[in-house]
Amino acid sequence: MTQEMIKHIKNNPKYKKLTRERSKFAWKLSIIMLVLYYSFILIIAFNPSLFGTPISENTILTLGIPVGIIIIIISFILAGVYVNRANGEFDELTNEIKTDFYQKFNN
């Protein structure tokens, strides 16, 4: 790929939109996950009795187990949300960028 081709792609407004939107979306999802995970860790570190509380009187299952499982499930959901948007909006923009590129350099 030549420098002219790279410059053409980087100057394409659709490419700029793609990188900006994809980056903003990934950061939002990452922040959500980091807040959830580190909140869980901080609660374990500074208030371990909270997650050590049994769910009911006659069980050894503590509150920390379902909360941990919920955090894992949320991480899968967030990954699915990203993949869904990537396969929709982001792929459409990528295909438009490719079309613009091929129109300019394959004629």
N, C-alpha and C positions, 0 to 999 in steps of 0.2 A: 504494500500500500504506500502510495507516495505522500509526500507532505501536503500536496494540494488536496488530495482526497481526505486526509485527516482534517485539514483546515475546513474543508467543505462540510464535513459531518459536524465538527465542533461549533461551527457558525450557524448551523441549522436551528431555527427557533424551536422546532419540535424536539430536537436532541436536548436543548437546554431545558425545555419543559419536562422532558422525561427524566433527566438526571435530578432536577430540582424536586419534582413530585415524588419520585421513587425514594430519594434521600429523606425528605420530610416524613414520608409515611413510615419508612423503616425506623427512623429515630423515634417517632411516636410509639410504635409498637415495642421498641427496645426499652424505652423509658417505662412504659406500663409494666413490662416483665421485670425490669430491674427493681422498680418500686415494690412490686408484690414479693419478689424473692428476698430482697434485703429487709423488707419489713418483717417477713417470717423469721429470718436469721436474727434480726435485732430483738424480736420478741423472745426468741429462744435464749439469746444471750443475757438479756436484762430482766426478763420476767418468765423464767422457765416453768413456773407453777401454772401459768395461764394455759399453755398447751399441754401441760401434764395433768390437767383436770379430766377425770373420767367423764365420758359422755352421759352415762347414767349410773345409778348406784350399783347395779349388779354386773358391771362389765369392766374389763381391763383396758378396753379401747379408750384412748384419750383423745382430746380435742385436736391435738397436733397431727394425728394420722389423717383424718378427713381434710383438714386444712392443707396439708402437704399434697394430698391427692388432687385437691381442687386446683392448687397452683400448677401441678403437672398438666392437668386437663386444660387449664387456661393457656398454657404455653403451646399445646397442640392446636387449640382454637385460633390463637394469634398467628401461628404459622399457616394455618388454613386460610385465614383472612388475607394474609400477605400473598399466598399463592393464588388465591382467587382474583385479587386485584392485579397481580402480575400477569396472569393468563388472560385478563380482560383488557383493561385500560393500558397497561404498560406494553403488552404485546402489540396492541393496535398502533401505538405511537412508534414502536420499533419498526413495524412493517411499513408505516408511512415514511420513516426515515430511510429505510432500505429502498423504497420506491423512488424517492427523491434522488438518492444516490445513483441508482441504476439509470434513471432518466438522464442524469448529467454525464455520467462516465461511460455509458454503453452506446452512445449515439455516434 
